[in-house]
Amino acid sequence: MSDSIELIPGNSLLTYSPEAGRALAIKMARLSIKVTQPDATVREKLRPDYANDADMLISIAHVIAAEFATIAQANNYWR
């Protein structure tokens, strides 16, 4: 893993709103992919494969949902 990639932007899961939490969840999911496949050329080559595969897109949505659940809990569900 590259030390230059900050996996949790700002080193905090705290956000000011659910919308900001959702954006953070998407960012964290994207960073996970970047760390898993650090070669940008390979990521670009693979993008059409998952962009046209409903099962893969649903899997991506599950990863984002898991990240969002963690962020929501960290923010006491914005109560």
PyMOL commands that set and color helices and strands:
alter all, ss='L'
color gray80, all
select helices_A, chain A and resi 9-11+18-36+40-51+54-74+76-78
alter helices_A, ss='H'
color red, helices_A
deselect
rebuild
show_as cartoon
